[in-house]
Amino acid sequence: MRLATSAAALLLAAALATPAAAQTRVTLKSAASSSSYYVMMVQIGEALKEATKGEITATVEESQGSVQNVKEAGKRPGNFIFTTPPSLLADAKAGKKPFEGETGYDRVRTLFVVPAVTVHLAVRADSGVQSVMDLAGKDFLGGGKGTFCERAMGAIFKAFDLAGKVNVIDVELSQASAAVKNRKVAGYATCSSHPTPQLQELATTTAMRLVSFTPEQQKQVLALDPSYGPITIAKGTYKGIDADVETVGLPVGGYATTDMPDEVAYRVTKVFWERRAEMAKVNAWWNGIDARMVGLLQAKLHPGAARYYKEAGVTLPAAMN
């Protein structure tokens, strides 16, 4: 009896000494807190925690945008998940500006696709700006300092011979709403999935207009980057926008690095797609993606993500493996 009691005590002690299930922490980094992409990261973080019963928890970090995200990915350790258009990642791998002389980008791996970037040219309704050409001579916040959008708008202005003719204000995108309300600028550019919260909020207090590209202008912009595609912002998406707006957009991926263990990448990718429909009930932008679009993201699949897509029967380009 004493032996049995001792054995039971040892088993109880061993059970009490056994650690709880290990918790995995991931970092989600996308864009400014006023953007739709930040909201997406919050949703993904909540989905991961709920679906794994807290075994995977996320920290959502604010970012200046895709340029900062890619630069950090080249050197940041651990379970780092970030968003960027694939074309910007390709520039980093090629050592193009602003990534000259930097390394570490070959370790980036694809996890999933997120809703596309939509180029918005938002101006005050009383600014006198009806078309992109009317921005000449206007004070305009060109996409936010150090962002992908800033680079995109620079290329667009150059294509329309507006470079140097638009007075581009070089400040953070977070200051855009205040600058518009205080009549410091005619408007601003933002490249975020629509509807973007910042513009939704601004449009409730300030009469705004979204500049639409003509068919010829849209063709010119599409020619700037093969990954661009035409996008229509439907009327009523923002308060006061009573006509469809023709613009452009490009795919955006959720990426990690080879530092992420295969099992973590598998679980993150699986939760993302299994919870996509649930997230879409809160924000409709999730309805615009499906797993086949991962093939647009160019970078190699993380082995853990590749395992999920194989199980799900999703065929992706062989070059991504």
ROKERO-71715 format. One record per residue (C-alpha): residue number from 1; x, y, z. Coordinates in Angstrom, 1 decimal, decimal comma, padded with zeros to 4 digits. Example, Ala and Ser with C-alpha at 12.3 -4.5 7.8 and 13.67 -1.06 7.14 Angstrom:
   n     c1     c2     c3
   1  012,3 -004,5  007,8
   2  013,7 -001,1  007,1
END
This chain:
   n     c1     c2     c3
   1  000,0  000,0  000,0
   2  002,9  002,3  000,9
   3  004,5  001,6 -002,5
   4  001,2  002,3 -004,3
   5  000,8  005,5 -002,4
   6  004,3  006,6 -003,2
   7  003,9  005,7 -006,9
   8  000,6  007,7 -007,0
   9  002,4  010,7 -005,4
  10  005,2  010,5 -007,9
  11  002,7  010,4 -010,8
  12  000,8  013,4 -009,3
  13  004,1  015,3 -008,9
  14  005,1  014,5 -012,4
  15  001,8  015,7 -013,8
  16  002,0  018,9 -011,9
  17  005,5  019,5 -013,1
  18  004,5  018,9 -016,8
  19  004,4  022,3 -018,5
  20  001,3  023,5 -020,2
  21  001,1  023,3 -024,0
  22  003,7  025,5 -025,4
  23  002,5  028,9 -026,6
  24  003,7  030,2 -030,0
  25  003,9  033,9 -030,5
  26  003,8  035,5 -034,0
  27  004,2  039,1 -035,0
  28  001,8  040,6 -037,6
  29  003,0  043,7 -039,4
  30  001,2  045,5 -042,2
  31  000,4  049,2 -042,2
  32 -000,7  052,3 -040,2
  33 -003,5  051,8 -037,7
  34 -005,8  053,9 -039,8
  35 -005,6  051,5 -042,8
  36 -007,7  048,5 -043,8
  37 -004,5  046,3 -043,7
  38 -004,0  047,0 -040,0
  39 -007,6  045,9 -039,4
  40 -007,0  042,8 -041,4
  41 -004,0  041,9 -039,2
  42 -006,1  042,4 -036,1
  43 -008,7  040,0 -037,5
  44 -006,1  037,4 -038,3
  45 -004,5  037,7 -034,9
  46 -007,9  037,1 -033,2
  47 -008,7  034,2 -035,5
  48 -005,3  032,5 -034,7
  49 -005,9  032,9 -031,0
  50 -009,5  031,6 -031,1
  51 -008,9  028,7 -033,5
  52 -005,8  027,4 -031,6
  53 -007,3  028,0 -028,1
  54 -004,5  030,4 -027,4
  55 -001,6  028,1 -028,5
  56 -000,8  030,7 -031,2
  57 -001,0  034,3 -030,1
  58 -000,3  037,4 -032,2
  59  001,2  040,8 -031,6
  60  000,0  043,3 -034,2
  61  002,5  046,0 -035,0
  62  001,8  049,3 -036,8
  63  004,0  050,1 -039,8
  64  004,7  052,9 -042,2
  65  003,9  050,5 -045,0
  66  005,3  047,8 -047,3
  67  008,7  049,3 -047,7
  68  009,4  049,1 -044,0
  69  007,9  045,6 -043,8
  70  010,1  044,2 -046,5
  71  013,2  045,9 -045,0
  72  012,5  044,3 -041,7
  73  011,9  040,9 -043,2
  74  015,4  040,9 -044,6
  75  016,8  040,7 -041,0
  76  014,1  040,1 -038,5
  77  014,2  036,8 -036,6
  78  011,3  034,6 -035,4
  79  007,7  034,2 -036,5
  80  007,4  037,4 -038,4
  81  004,4  037,7 -040,8
  82  004,1  040,8 -043,0
  83  002,3  042,1 -046,0
  84  003,6  043,6 -049,3
  85  002,8  043,7 -053,0
  86  005,0  041,0 -054,7
  87  006,5  043,6 -057,1
  88  008,1  045,4 -054,1
  89  009,5  042,1 -052,8
  90  010,9  041,5 -056,3
  91  012,6  044,9 -056,2
  92  014,2  044,0 -052,9
  93  015,6  040,8 -054,2
  94  017,0  042,6 -057,2
  95  018,6  045,3 -055,0
  96  016,6  048,1 -056,6
  97  016,0  051,4 -054,8
  98  015,4  051,7 -051,8
  99  016,9  048,3 -051,1
 100  020,4  048,8 -052,6
 101  023,1  046,7 -051,0
 102  020,7  044,9 -048,7
 103  020,5  041,1 -048,3
 104  018,3  038,5 -046,6
 105  015,3  038,7 -048,9
 106  015,8  035,3 -050,4
 107  014,6  033,8 -047,1
 108  011,1  035,3 -047,6
 109  008,4  032,7 -048,1
 110  004,7  032,9 -049,1
 111  001,9  032,0 -046,7
 112 -001,4  033,4 -048,1
 113 -002,9  036,2 -050,2
 114 -004,8  039,2 -048,7
 115 -007,1  041,7 -050,4
 116 -005,6  043,8 -053,1
 117 -004,2  047,3 -052,8
 118 -006,6  049,8 -054,3
 119 -005,1  053,2 -055,4
 120 -007,3  056,0 -054,0
 121 -006,9  059,6 -055,1
 122 -009,1  061,4 -052,5
 123 -009,6  065,2 -052,7
 124 -011,9  067,7 -051,1
 125 -015,1  068,1 -053,0
 126 -014,4  071,9 -053,2
 127 -010,8  071,5 -054,3
 128 -011,6  072,0 -058,0
 129 -009,9  068,7 -058,8
 130 -012,1  066,6 -061,2
 131 -009,3  064,6 -062,9
 132 -005,8  063,5 -062,1
 133 -004,5  066,3 -064,4
 134 -006,2  068,9 -062,2
 135 -003,7  068,1 -059,4
 136 -001,1  070,3 -061,2
 137 -000,4  073,2 -058,9
 138 -002,2  071,7 -056,0
 139 -000,8  070,7 -052,6
 140 -001,2  067,0 -052,4
 141 -000,1  064,3 -049,9
 142  001,4  061,7 -052,2
 143  000,8  058,5 -050,4
 144  002,7  058,8 -047,1
 145  006,4  059,1 -046,4
 146  008,4  056,0 -047,1
 147  005,5  053,9 -048,4
 148  004,8  051,8 -051,5
 149  002,1  054,3 -052,3
 150  004,5  057,1 -052,4
 151  006,6  055,3 -054,9
 152  003,5  054,3 -057,0
 153  002,3  057,9 -057,1
 154  005,7  059,1 -058,2
 155  005,5  056,7 -061,1
 156  002,0  057,7 -061,9
 157  002,8  061,5 -061,9
 158  005,8  060,9 -064,1
 159  003,6  058,9 -066,6
 160  001,2  061,8 -066,8
 161  003,9  064,5 -067,0
 162  002,9  065,8 -063,6
 163  006,2  065,2 -061,9
 164  007,3  068,5 -060,4
 165  003,9  070,1 -061,2
 166  002,1  068,6 -058,2
 167  003,2  070,1 -054,9
 168  003,7  066,8 -053,1
 169  003,7  067,1 -049,4
 170  006,1  064,7 -047,7
 171  004,5  063,7 -044,4
 172  003,1  060,6 -042,7
 173 -000,2  059,3 -044,0
 174 -001,6  059,4 -040,5
 175 -001,6  063,2 -040,9
 176 -003,7  063,2 -044,1
 177 -007,1  063,6 -042,6
 178 -006,1  066,5 -040,5
 179 -004,4  068,2 -043,4
 180 -007,5  067,8 -045,6
 181 -009,9  069,0 -042,8
 182 -007,7  072,0 -042,1
 183 -007,4  072,8 -045,8
 184 -003,6  072,4 -045,8
 185 -003,8  070,1 -048,9
 186 -006,3  069,5 -051,7
 187 -006,3  065,8 -051,0
 188 -004,1  062,7 -050,6
 189 -003,3  059,3 -052,1
 190 -003,7  056,1 -050,1
 191 -003,1  052,6 -051,4
 192 -005,1  050,3 -049,2
 193 -007,8  047,7 -049,7
 194 -011,2  049,4 -050,0
 195 -013,1  050,5 -048,0
 196 -010,2  052,0 -046,0
 197 -011,2  053,1 -042,5
 198 -009,3  056,4 -042,7
 199 -011,2  057,6 -045,7
 200 -014,5  056,3 -044,4
 201 -014,2  058,4 -041,3
 202 -013,0  061,5 -043,1
 203 -015,9  061,3 -045,6
 204 -018,4  061,5 -042,7
 205 -017,2  065,0 -041,7
 206 -015,7  066,4 -044,9
 207 -017,2  066,4 -048,4
 208 -014,8  064,3 -050,5
 209 -014,4  063,2 -054,1
 210 -012,4  060,2 -055,5
 211 -010,6  060,9 -058,8
 212 -011,4  058,4 -061,5
 213 -009,0  057,5 -064,3
 214 -010,2  057,7 -067,8
 215 -009,9  054,5 -069,8
 216 -006,8  055,8 -071,5
 217 -005,2  056,9 -068,2
 218 -006,0  053,6 -066,7
 219 -004,2  051,8 -069,5
 220 -001,2  054,1 -069,0
 221 -001,1  053,2 -065,3
 222 -001,6  049,5 -065,9
 223  001,5  049,6 -068,2
 224  003,7  050,8 -065,4
 225  003,7  047,4 -063,6
 226  002,6  044,0 -065,0
 227  001,1  043,1 -061,6
 228 -001,4  046,0 -061,7
 229 -005,0  045,3 -062,6
 230 -008,1  047,4 -063,1
 231 -010,3  048,0 -060,0
 232 -013,7  049,7 -059,7
 233 -014,7  051,3 -056,4
 234 -018,4  051,0 -056,4
 235 -020,5  054,1 -055,8
 236 -021,6  054,4 -052,2
 237 -018,5  052,7 -050,9
 238 -017,7  056,0 -049,2
 239 -020,2  058,7 -048,1
 240 -020,8  061,2 -050,9
 241 -019,3  059,0 -053,6
 242 -022,3  058,7 -055,9
 243 -020,6  057,3 -059,0
 244 -018,3  054,3 -059,7
 245 -014,6  055,2 -059,5
 246 -012,2  053,5 -062,0
 247 -008,7  053,0 -060,6
 248 -006,0  050,3 -060,4
 249 -004,8  047,9 -057,8
 250 -002,3  045,1 -057,3
 251 -002,1  041,8 -055,4
 252 -000,8  041,7 -051,8
 253  000,7  038,7 -050,0
 254  001,1  037,6 -046,5
 255  004,6  036,4 -046,1
 256  006,9  034,9 -043,5
 257  010,6  033,8 -043,5
 258  012,5  030,6 -043,3
 259  012,8  031,3 -039,5
 260  009,2  030,2 -039,1
 261  008,9  026,4 -038,2
 262  007,0  024,4 -040,8
 263  004,3  023,4 -038,3
 264  003,6  027,0 -037,3
 265  003,4  028,0 -041,0
 266  001,0  025,1 -041,6
 267 -001,3  026,1 -038,7
 268 -001,3  029,8 -039,5
 269 -002,1  029,1 -043,2
 270 -004,8  026,6 -042,3
 271 -006,5  028,9 -039,8
 272 -006,4  031,8 -042,2
 273 -008,3  030,0 -044,9
 274 -010,6  028,2 -042,6
 275 -011,6  031,4 -040,9
 276 -011,7  033,6 -044,1
 277 -015,5  033,3 -044,5
 278 -016,0  034,1 -040,8
 279 -013,8  037,2 -041,1
 280 -015,8  038,2 -044,2
 281 -018,9  038,5 -042,1
 282 -017,2  041,4 -040,4
 283 -015,3  042,9 -043,3
 284 -016,5  042,2 -046,8
 285 -013,1  042,7 -048,4
 286 -012,2  039,0 -047,5
 287 -014,8  037,9 -050,1
 288 -012,5  039,1 -052,8
 289 -009,8  036,5 -052,4
 290 -009,4  032,7 -052,8
 291 -006,6  030,3 -052,4
 292 -005,8  030,2 -056,2
 293 -004,7  033,8 -056,1
 294 -001,7  032,7 -054,0
 295 -000,1  032,0 -057,4
 296  000,2  035,7 -058,1
 297  002,6  036,2 -055,2
 298  005,8  034,9 -056,9
 299  007,9  034,1 -053,8
 300  008,4  030,5 -052,9
 301  005,9  028,9 -050,6
 302  006,8  028,2 -047,1
 303  007,0  024,4 -046,8
 304  004,3  024,5 -044,0
 305  002,0  026,5 -046,3
 306  002,7  024,2 -049,2
 307  001,6  021,3 -047,0
 308 -001,8  023,0 -046,4
 309 -002,4  023,8 -050,1
 310 -001,6  020,2 -051,1
 311 -004,1  018,9 -048,5
 312 -006,7  021,4 -049,7
 313 -006,2  020,4 -053,3
 314 -005,1  023,9 -054,4
 315 -002,8  023,7 -057,5
 316 -000,2  026,5 -057,5
 317  002,7  027,2 -059,9
 318  005,5  024,6 -059,6
 319  008,1  027,4 -059,4
 320  006,7  028,4 -056,0
 321  007,8  025,1 -054,4
END
